[in-house]
Amino acid sequence: MARWMARRPHWLWMMAGVFLLGTGWILWSADPEQAAAAGTIASPHPGFAAPEFDLETLDGDRVRLSDLRGQVVVVNLWASWCPPCRAEMPALQQLYDAHRDEGLVVLALNATDQDSSAAARAFVTDHGLTFPVLLDPAGEASRAYALRAMPSTFVVDRQGVIREIVIGGPVSLATLRSLVSPLLEQAD
């Protein structure tokens, strides 16, 4: 016991040092400027800019998210084999039909790296979708949006900022309207 008591100050200094180093590391790594300097990329969150993408549609046109500034954009990541994706597509189509004249754009990003363009095309035909369907063959947009589950829906305001995220589904038309309507009422 006397031996332990003699070493006690060493243990206290060591524990204090570990505490200070740990606290310093937490504070340093939580600083967004330091994180940006270290090259880390934050996953998408409400209140932050939506990750940019430049993808091809089924018709061969290119769509860049930044070109849609000034409009409210619903970005939906999906695959043709996904049952909840199939279940929510009619709600997305109804939302688009009801609000496209108010500045709403719905973009369906097919996770083509986990699907195929042929299956996506057949899905679009079967469901009569009229909004742009984009192909993500390399999975770049899926990674940028930190796709964890399908479907995943991101509501982006007129300034390009994510306002709402819905992971999983199917999301109902009422839910979609409640997320989009306040943004459509806001001016540019």
Secondary structure, DSSP 4 states (H G I P E B T S, - for coil): -HHHHHHHHHHHHHHHHHHHHHHHHHHHHH-HHHHHHTT--PPP-TTSBPPP-EEEETTS-EEEGGGGTTSEEEEEEE-TT-HHHHHHHHHHHHHHHHHGGGTEEEEEEE-TTSS-HHHHHHHHHHHT--S-EEE-TT-HHHHHTT--SSSEEEEE-TTSBEEEEEESSPPPHHHHHHHHHHHHHS--
